[in-house]
Amino acid sequence: MALYPNQNIELIIVDNEDERIYRSRVEDISEGHVLVAVPIYDGSFGSVRPQTEVKIAYTENDLRDQGRYEAQGVVLKHYNKHNVPMLLIELTSSWQRIQMRHYVRVNVLIDAVINSSQKCLVKDLSGGGLLFLSEEYYAVGQTVKIDFTLEQTYFRLEGVIVRVVPGQNGNEYGMSFINLDDKTRQQIIEFVFKRQIDAYRKRPIKFRK
């Protein structure tokens, strides 16, 4: 498990208890420091001040260390190399592996089908699983397959029911993915990431007094 130049990462900016998530990439690494490309937001380079607290996150695909990793850091300075704006970040924590259940979830409303026959509604989605609403009954521990389309891409995913929440119009089921390949998981994570960015852009602007 290690970063390397040109690796895609997520740069999470922490500002007044608010987190903004940007795509970036590693330009160079050294002991305790990472040089990353300044993230682009709305077609222009984002402004990140020195001493800003950040988190760096990436997905490791090596079978031995597979998972999502995060580390804390602080921006030391802006840096220009070959006319490319960069940020020099000092790592202030060790890398921590984030379990799949800790993947960020986003709310969705997606029509889907369970086991090729029962209709359901997906209500939230993450790289580790989803929540769906169904009038059918499924038991905790039961393995099911779910089919749905996400941004014109068809998915058939296998998962195990991990919780059941009874409701008036059916039951809500928490489903954890199993046998999910890296490419498909990354597609889902990218969708979640874009949905987060869209939600952030649509938030009302708060003016400081």
C-alpha positions, 0 to 999 in steps of 0.5 A: 500500500503506497502512493505513486506519481500520477495516482488519482486521489480525492482531496478533502478540504476541511474548512470550519467543520465543512468538507469539500471533496475534489479530484486531484492526482499525486505529482510527487511524494517524499518522506512525510510529504505529498505534492498534488495538483491543485484541484479544479472546481467549476473550470478553474483552479480552486483556492486553498490557503496554506495551513488549510487542513486536508484529507487525502483519500485513495483506493488501493486495488492490490489484492493484499491491501485492497480497500480505501485509505485516508490520511490527514494533512496540512497544506504547507505552500503553493508550488509551481512545477513546469507551470502546473500549480500544485500543493505541497502537503505535509502528512500529519497522520498515518494512513488508515484503512476505511472499511466498506461500511464507512463508504460515503452514501448518497440519497437516490431514487432508482427503480430496480429489480431483485432476483430478476422478478421483484420490483424495488426502489433503491434509496441510497447507494455507496461503494459498499452497499445500498438501501432498497425499499420492497414489498417483498420479504427478505431475511437477514443473511439472504443473498440476492441480486439486484439490477438497475441502471445508473447514468445509462450503465446497466448493473447487476450486483450481488449482495447479502441482506444485513438489516431489515427495517419494517415500514408502512409501505414495505420494508427497507433492506440494507444490502452489503455488496459481495463479489464486487469487482474493482471496476464496478465499485469504482464506477459506483464510487465515482457516481457517489462522488459526483452526486456529492459535488452536485449537492455541494454546488446547490447549497445556499451560500452562507454569508459571514456576519 
